[in-house]
Amino acid sequence: MDEIVEMDEIVEMDEALGITTAAARDADGGPGTRAEQVRHSRRARRTRRLRWVMVGAAIAMVMATASVTRTAMASPAPSSSAAALAAPPAGSPSPPGVPAHSAYLGAFVAPHLAELQAQADVRTELAQMGNFDGSIGRPLGLVHVYQPWNNPVKVATLAGLASTGVTPVIDWTCTSDASIINGSQDTLITAYADALKGYGRPVFLRWFWEMNLVALPRASGCLGTLGASGYIQAWQHIWTIFHTAGATNVAFVWCPSIYSLGTTYYPGDSYVDWIGWDGYDRKQDPAMLTSQFLPFYNNWVTHGKPMMIGETGATIDQATYLAQLTAVLPVTFPQVHAVLYYDSKSNSDWTLVDTPGQLGFTQFVAMAQTPYFEFPFVGS
């Protein structure tokens, strides 16, 4: 049953269970500035609607493991039920489900690692998953899997993710659009389409994301003289090969940067399953969701596609930003059915942290325990 749980009540439950959480320790007193932060945190959390599953155990795990010095840890061995997830389901492969009135919650989990290092090997992320899922008290719904064009992630590696119950969002980097259009990449594309079809589980495929940031090296190295037209032809070529191969479990996610609407790069409704965008809170702008996200959403929601925030993050006030997302998405962005946090570094360090005045990880846990973001775990 859903219930409203305030911070005072959480502390009382922790004390009754003999758990010394960060919230309980801070509530006992201490430096004045910290006490003030706790009181502010209590007020901010009042009226937040949470459904806590196994409250005592979840809170204990969350508070014990959330810290600014999160590092890679080996995942525990899969249980027998988790191992069963590694076997492909019987029957024709199906694409990821679209929540009716809720959303997937996902992340890229490589705390504090530089972008090239973090994205270079999915095994770095796999080593984090047991620790991260235990910390938030549930499995993630989606996990980013970054991969180079010439060396797609092996199906056996994806099966390791499946054992945790998540659906991968495969971020496939680009190559020369001309080489895709002229067919010289067909052997590689076809082999990967066949491999993912054989994988048999739902997969999101986000090819050449943020294509509208043409100054980025990974974009400028792919876009040729045809510009946006070449991008569209290459996308449609890849899509056609996947569908000819019968890889019906792969949902194609078109995902520009929020920097612009990306209209000239859109491949067409027939070639896109989900429309996404990447957008970060870089300046602690309280109006960001309406000034940046909403214009993009309003422009593309008319296409009738499920939508995804492919990458997002904050550095200055993670808790405030995530609380805004939790409250606003179901009301203002109802067609957004997936949100993925970038729990790592790129140009800034977006890693979720818990420090005095910065309770980002704790707020992500609250988001994860909100019923709206439990898909597909409710009733599972």
N, C-alpha and C positions, 0 to 999 in steps of 0.2 A: 504494500500500500504506500502511495506517495505521502510524504510528510515534509513540513518545513522544519529544518534543523538550523538553529542559530549557533554561533560560535560558543556562547556560554553553555549551551546544552551539550556541544561536542566535548568541551573541557570536562563537564560534569560526568559524561559517560566514560571518558578516558580515565578519570580518577576512580570511578567505580570499578573499572576493569583493571586498575593498577597499571595503566599505561602512562608513561611520561612523554607526552608529545611536545613538540616545539610550542604549540599553542598553550598547552597547560603550563609549561615552564615559564613562558612569558607572562601569563596571567597572574603568576604568583608575585610579580613585582620585578624589580631590576632597574636598569637605567631609565630615567624619565622619558627619554626620547623613544626608547623601545616600547615602554608601556603605552605611550601615546599612539604609537603605530599599531599596537594591538587593539586599543580601543577603536581606532579608526577602521581597522580590519574587521572588528566585530560589527560596527555600524554598516560597513559596505556589504557584509555578508547577510545581514538581516533581510528577510523576505525572499532570499534566494531559494528556489525550489530544487530540492535534491532528493533523490531516492538512493539511500545508502544501502548497499548490499553487504551483509555481514559487517555491520558498522565497526565493531571493535577491531576485527582483524584488518579490515581495509585501512582504517585510520592509523593503526599501529605501523603497517607496512609503509604507508605513504610518508608519514612524518619521520620515520626512522631512516629512510633512504633518500629523501630529497635534500640536496645540498649543492653548493656552488662547485664542488670538486667532483662532480659525477664523472666516473671513468668507465672504460670498457670492462665488462664482466662476462664470463662465459655463461651461456644460457644453460639452464638445467636440462637434463635429459628428458625428452618428450615422454609424457605418460602414455599408457596404452590407448586412451581415447584420443590424445593428440596425434599419436602415430597413425591412427586410423584415418586422420585427415590427409595424410600423405598419399593415400591411394586415390587416383582419379575417380570421380563419380561415374556411375554407369549411364549409358544413354548419350544422346547428342549433347555436346558441350554448350552451356548456356552463358550468356554475358552476365556481368554483375547486375544484381537487382537494383531497382530504383525505389528508394523509400517513398512511401506515399505521404507521410506527414512527419518525417524525421530525417536524420542525416548521418552519414558515416563520419567518424572522427579518426583522423590519421596523422602521421608524422613522418619526417625523416629523422632518424635517431642516430646521431653521431656527435655527441656533445663536445663542444670546444675544438673540434678538429677543423683544420683548414679545408676549404672546399675541394681542392684537387685530391687531397688525401682522403677525405671523407667519402667522396663519390667514386674513388678509384676501384674499390673492391666491396661488393655487397656483404662479404663475410665480416667486415668491420661492423656493419649494422646488425647482422645476425647475432654477433656476440653480445649486443646490447639488449636484445629483445626480452629475454627472460627477466633481466633487471628492471627494464622500463615497465613491462606489463605488471610485474609484481608491485612496482612503486605506485602505479595509478589504480591498482586493484581490479584490473580487467584487461582483456586483450584489446589492442588497437583494432579498428575496423580496416584501415588501409595503411600501407607502408610504401614509401618511395623506394624504388630500385633504379638507381642511375646506371647507365651502361653505355659504352662506346658503340659506334656504328659497326665496326668490324669485329666486335667480340661480344655478341649478346650473351646475357646471363643464361647459364645452363638450366635446363628444366629441373635437374636434381637439386640445384640451389633454391629454386623457387619452391620446390616441395618442402625444403627446410622451413621456409616461411609459412607454408600451408599448415605445417604441424603446430603452429601457434594460433591458427584460426584466422589469419588476416588475408586480405586480398591485395595483391601487389599492384602498385601503380608504376609501370615500367616507363622510365624516362629515357627514351632512345635518342641519342645525339644524332645530328645530321651528317651528311656528306655532301659533296657537290650535287646540286639539284640537276645539273646537266647529265651527270652519270646515272642518276636514277631515271630520268626521262628517256634517255637513249637505250635503256635496257641492260646496261653493262653491270648493274647491281642485282639483276633479277635472280641469279642463283642464290645469293646471300639472303635476299628478302624471302624467297620461296622457302628456303630451308628453315628460316625462323618462323614463318607462318605455319609450316608443318609441325615444328617443334611445339609451338604454343597450342596448336590444335591437339597434339598428343598429350600435352599437359592436362587438358580436359577440365580445368577449373576456371572460374571467372578471372579475367585479367583486364585492367585498364592499360591502354597504350598511349603514352603522351609523346608523340614524335615531334622533335624540333620545337620545343616550347619557347616562348618569348621571342618568336621570330621577328617581331616588330621592333626589337632592340637591335637595330642593324649595325650599331657601332661595336657590339660585343664581338670578340674574336671568333667565338663559335658560330655566330650568325654570319659574319662577313665571309667566313671561309666556306660557307654553304650556298649563300645566295649568289647567283651568277648574274650575267647581263640581263636576264629576263626579270629579275627582281621578284616582286610579289607573284607575277604570273608563273615564274618558274617554281616558286614554292608550291603554288596550288597544283600545278601539273605533277610535281613529285609526290605530293600528298595523295592525290587521286590515284597515281600509279601504284603506290604502296597499298592503299586501301583495296584496290582491285585485285592485287595478287593475294592478299589475305582472304578476301571473300571468295575468290576462285578456289583457293585451297580448302575452303570450308571451315576456317578458324572463327566460328560463330561465337566462341567464348570471349573474344577480344573486343572490347569497347574502345573506340577511337576518341581520344580527348583532345580537342583543339584548345590551346591554352596560350594566348598572348600575355604580355605584361600589361598591367593596369595603366602603364605609361600612355597608352593610346587605345582607341577602340579596336584597332587592327583590322578594320573592315576590308581593306584591299587584299588581305591575306586569307580571307575566309574561303574554304574549299567548296562550300555548298552544303545545304542540309542533308543531301543524300549521302554525303561522305563523312558526316560527323555524328557521333552518338551523344557525346557530352560536350558542352561548352564551358571552358574554365577561364580563370585569370590568376595571375600571380600579383600580389600586392602586399607591401610591408609598411608597417607604421614606423617610418624613419624619423619623424619629427615630433612625436607625441602630440599628434593633432587630434583633439577630441571630436572634430567634425569629419574625420577621414572617411568613415563609413558612408556618410551621405555625400561628401564632396568628391570622393574618388570612386568608391565601390558602386554607389547607387547609379550614377550615369552609365557605367558599363553594364550593370545589371538591366537597367531599363531598356537599353539599346538591344540587348541580345535575348531577353526573356521572351520576346515576341516570336522567336523561332521555335518555341515549344520543346526545347531540349532540356534535360536535367542539367544543372550547372554545378560547378566545382570550384572552390578556392584552392588552386593547386599548390601554392606555396604562400605562406604568410608568417609573420613574426614581428616581434617588437624587442627593443633593447632598453628603452628608458623606463617605461612603466608597463611591464608585461601583464601584471594582474589587472590593471584598468582596461587594457586593450582586450584581453580575453574575456573579461566580464561583459564588455560591450558586445563582443561577438556572440556570446552566449545568449544575451537578452535580445539582441536586435535581429539576428538571422531568422528565427522562426516567424517574426512579425513582418519585417521589411523585405526579406529575401527568401520567401518561401520556396522558390524554385532551386535554391542552393541546397543540394543534397549530399555534399561532401566538403569537408574542410581538413586541410593538412598543414600542420605546423612544422616549420623548418627548424628543428632542434639541433642546430649546428652553426657553423660559421660560413660566411661568404665575404662580402665587403665589410660586414659587421658581424659581431658574435650574437646570434639570435638564441643561443642555448637557453633553455628554461632553467631558471635559478631561483633559489630561496635564500635571500640575504635580508638584513634589516632594511625595511622599506621597499623590498622587491620580492614579492611572494608569487612569482610567475609560475613556478612549478605547482605550488599548492592550488593556484587558480585553474591550471590545466586539469588537475585532478578533479576539481569541482565541476568543470566542464564535462569531463569524462563520465561523471556520475549523474549528470543531468539526463533524464529520460529521453529528451529530444535527440541526443547524440549517442544513444545506445545501439542504434542499428548496426549490425544485425543480431545483437545479443539478447534483446528482449524475447523471452520465451524460448531461448535456445538451451 
